[in-house]
Amino acid sequence: MKSKLNNFLDKDRKLRSWPAKRSNQRIVLEYLSTNFMEGVEYTEAEINEIIKENHTFNDHCFLRRELVENRLLGRTGDGSRYWKLPLPADREFS
């Protein structure tokens, strides 16, 4: 999994491109989700800022939606609060 992930990261470990394959998209999103802490509630602005700091292709709105749709981030119906949902136990990105 780690070698696949490296294909989509730059030298600073920031996401540099969006994978075409769905399985690789999931790997990338799980990696991106590691930048959020469990048990913390975030505003949309805070989520956007963290995503912006961790990718280089300038589409934080797309990535935020993907994180929610893939159940890596939860959010309130009005989008005012977000939180990290737990990753499967077998995932490690260190």
Secondary structure as UniProt FT lines:
FT   HELIX           2..6
FT   TURN            7..8
FT   TURN            11..12
FT   HELIX           22..33
FT   TURN            34..35
FT   TURN            38..39
FT   STRAND          41..42
FT   HELIX           44..53
FT   HELIX           60..69
FT   TURN            70..71
FT   STRAND          73..75
FT   TURN            77..78
FT   STRAND          82..84
FT   TURN            89..90
//
